[in-house]
Amino acid sequence: MIHNALTMADDNLAWYVIHAQTRKESEVEMALQRQGLEIFLPMLTVPSRRRDRKITLRVPLFPGYLFINTQLDTTVFHKVI
């Protein structure tokens, strides 16, 4: 019976897209995670050339966008805004 209650609770969750300021996605992700929300920010590792060296950077797959898995009600809506 507990398993069914958990399954039913998860059925109410949906994925939403959040638009954030470009290059601030990680800050938004951390802020929303501190509020207890499930956030997904897919990242890529890309090579980058500097004047004197080559480095690898982790950049968002979709710059300016994050994904949130939640049941969107007024409480969550105000946390996200």
ZIDANOR-V374477 format. One record per residue. N is the residue number from 1. RES is the residue in three letters. D_LAST is the distance of its C-alpha to the last C-alpha in whole Angstrom. Layout:
n = (N N)
res = (RES RES)
d_last = (D_LAST D_LAST)
//
This chain:
n = (1 2 3 4 5 6 7 8 9 10 11 12 13 14 15 16 17 18 19 20 21 22 23 24 25 26 27 28 29 30 31 32 33 34 35 36 37 38 39 40 41 42 43 44 45 46 47 48 49 50 51 52 53 54 55 56 57 58 59 60 61 62 63 64 65 66 67 68 69 70 71 72 73 74 75 76 77 78 79 80 81)
res = (MET ILE HIS ASN ALA LEU THR MET ALA ASP ASP ASN LEU ALA TRP TYR VAL ILE HIS ALA GLN THR ARG LYS GLU SER GLU VAL GLU MET ALA LEU GLN ARG GLN GLY LEU GLU ILE PHE LEU PRO MET LEU THR VAL PRO SER ARG ARG ARG ASP ARG LYS ILE THR LEU ARG VAL PRO LEU PHE PRO GLY TYR LEU PHE ILE ASN THR GLN LEU ASP THR THR VAL PHE HIS LYS VAL ILE)
d_last = (36 33 33 32 30 28 28 27 24 23 24 21 18 17 16 13 13 9 10 10 13 16 18 15 14 16 14 11 13 14 11 10 14 14 12 15 13 15 14 17 17 21 23 26 29 31 34 33 36 37 40 42 40 38 35 32 29 26 23 21 22 20 19 15 14 13 14 13 15 14 15 12 12 10 10 9 6 5 6 4 0)
//
